[in-house]
Amino acid sequence: MDIRQLRYFVAIAEQGSFSRAAALLHIAQPALSLHVRNMEADLGTSLLFRSPKGVVPTEAGEILLRNARVILDQLAITEEEIRGHDNDPGGEVRLGLPGTISQILAVPLITAARMRYPRVKLRIAEAMSGFVLEWMRDARIDLAVLYRDVTDSGIATVRILEEELSFFGPDQPLADVDLPAEGTPVSYASIAQTPLILPGEAHGLRELLERQALASGIELNTVIDVDSYSNIKELVSSRFGYSILPLNAIAREVAAGKLKSWPITRPTIQRSIHLAHAVGRPMTNAVAAIEALAREVLRDLARTGRWVGAKILPVETE
């Protein structure tokens, strides 16, 4: 095997398709297939399996994929050191973001990266926080911003911000729901009794709300489950119920008078924003530069009020 074959194999495994990998690598699909057959002949075992959902690695292929990523990462570091890129990092950095964070962070971070590190190619992938974490575990991304701490031994996280959650409802109160004037704190126990429209049970925000309800000895009156924040806001605006979302997610609608919001009390509910990176494989200069820049941009978004309801946390000792 050689480095080129390893790159080809990783591309096929990550794309789940010979045709997509061929397009990404700008080579003919038959040539790509030939490289894989040669690798399988050299190793004496099958490396890929064609399933109804696409091409997936066999057990032997998973071993090769895991080690190929480490080898390619090491090669990238070696190339950087040889070319003297310590003060001018270059290369590709893959960052995973939950969609709600990407809406706030992606453009400011890309803009800052283009200005400060023009030779770094920043690729941002969006998904729910759980999927982003899986990408990190599978070494498909270099960095991630998550709404949760991670206990995996191969992943290190540091808390950057704390985000306030807010209770909100339609511009006119629903029948049989007695709430104080807008802006007056409402207890979590009172909120739990209102008809709630919340993300599904697999969603990180829902897990947080349910965990806090259990700790408070109350049960949430959830009437509709829907994962999309935009759909939740639309349903609330259409008077199907009330909800709890990050303050930043509803700030524009509240300012326009389309929704009304109340602070949550007894207890207040907040969630932390964590920046994560893998510790099981080496970090290139480009990844280290974008990690530091992401911390800077996240704090700047909170400090300037562009991330409404976010509070900067003290710097942690890693």
WOZI-V344008 format. One record per helix or strand of 2 or more residues. SS is the DSSP state (H for helix, E for strand). FROM is the first residue (numbers start at 1). LEN is the number of residues. If there is no record, write none. Layout:
((SS	FROM	LEN) (SS	FROM	LEN))
This chain:
((H	3	13) (H	18	8) (H	29	15) (E	48	4) (E	54	4) (H	59	25) (E	91	7) (H	99	18) (E	120	7) (H	129	9) (E	143	4) (E	155	16) (E	186	2) (H	188	5) (E	196	3) (H	204	13) (E	222	4) (H	229	9) (E	242	5) (H	247	9) (E	259	7) (E	270	9) (H	285	19) (E	310	3))
